[in-house]
Amino acid sequence: MKSESPAVTLADRRPLPDTVLGERRMPRHPGCVSSVRRFVRDVAKDHEAAEAAVEIAQLLVSELATNALTHAHSAEPVRVVVVREGRLLTVEVRDSCATLPRMGQSDPLACRGRGLAIVHSLSHDWGWNPVPPGKAVWFQVVAWGS
């Protein structure tokens, strides 16, 4: 169940990953977002995740990776971690910026500013954890049956 203010309430609630399915470092270049989408797709498919979950995960990781590249002003690579937690596929995007994510109010005609709202509406759950020197922003989608 999602809360109304996930960035505030989920940070302390999310457990650390148990079963890491894959991990990748992404250079700080906007062109790398498409390779991160392929990476998440390939890892999820290799572990027989449901097709709908794979498609949603690709969209959501591109939103989080784009945010990390846009807002985390650092030379450090962005790290993407794919985890299985029971029925849930969890994808974390880690960057070295400690600034917390926040869902903003966006003009419906604007080209930007809706990424976290999309993550919130399409994910099973989402949030962030402090991961020194920055943070991990994550989402979960139901990808496997019980």
N, C-alpha and C positions, 0 to 999 in steps of 0.2 A: 504494500500500500504506500503510495506516495504522500508525502506531507505537502502542505502548501508552500513551505519555505525550505526546500531540500538542502540548499547550501549551508543552512544554519544547523539543521537537525541531523543530517546524515553523516556529518564529518566524524563524529565519535562513534557511530553505530556500525559502520561497515567493517567487517573482519578483514584481516590481511589475507591475501590469496593463498589457497592451499595447493591447487593443481594448475601450475603454469603450463599452458599449451604452446605458447610461443612468445617471443620477445624480439623487438627490433628497435634500433636507434635510427632516427630520421634526421638527416642533415637539415639545417635551417634554411630550406629553400622551398618556396610555395609549390614548385613542380613535384615535390616528393609526396604530396598528399595523395595523389593517385596511386602511388606504389604502396602507401599505407593501407588504402582501401583494398588493394589486391592481396596484401599480406593478411589482413583480417579475414577476407573471403577465403583464402586458401587454407588458413589454419582452421577456421570453422568447418569448412567442407571436409578437410582431412579427418575431422573428429565427428563427422556425420551430424552436424547441426541441421535443424530444419531450414529449408530454403528461405522461408519468409524471415526467419531470424537472421540469416546471413545477409539478406538484402538490407534489413534495418540496421544491422551492425555496420555495414559498409557506409551507409549514409551518416550515421551518428559519429563514427570515428573520423570521418572527413570534417564534420562540424567541429569536433574537439581539437583535431590536429590543426585546422585552420586558425582556431582561437589561440592555440599555443604559439603558432608562428606569428600571429598578428600582435598579440598582447604581451607575450613574454620576451622582453628585449634582452636577449642574452646570446652569447656565442655557442652555448652548450647545445648539443643535439637534443631533440625531443625523443622520449622513450615511449614506446607503445607495448603494453603487456596484455596478452589475452589469457584469460583464466576460465576454468570450468569450476563452478561451485554448485554441485548437484545438477538441477535442471537449468541453471542459469549460465549464460555466457557473459562474462564480465570483461570489459575492455577498459583499460586505464591508459590515459595519456598523461605522461609525466613531463614537467618542465621545471626549469630552475628559477622561476619567478614565484615569489611568495604571495603576490597579489591574488586575493580570492576571487573565484568566478562569481558573477552575479547576473541574474536575468534582468535585462533592461526592458523598458517600454520602447517599442520600435514603431516607426511610421510604417503602416501596411504597404506603402509603395516604395519603401527604402530597399536598397539592394543588400544591406547588411543589418545585423543586430537581432536576428531571430534564431541564432544557432542553439543557444541553451533552451529556448522555448521549444524548439523542435526536439531536442534531446529529452526534455521533460515530457512532452506529449507522446513520444513513440517508445520510450524505454519502459521497462518494468519498474526500474528504480534508477536513481543517479545521485551523485554527490561528489564530494571531494575529501581528500585527506592531506594533511601536511606531510610532505616527504622532503626533508632537508636536502638541498637548500631551497626547495620550492614546494610544489604540490603535485598530487595526482588527481585528475578529474576523471571520473569513471561513470560508466552506465552498465546496466544489466538488461538482457533480453532473455525471455524464455526460449531455449533452443533445443531442448530435449524433453521427451516424455518422461513420465514418472517411473 
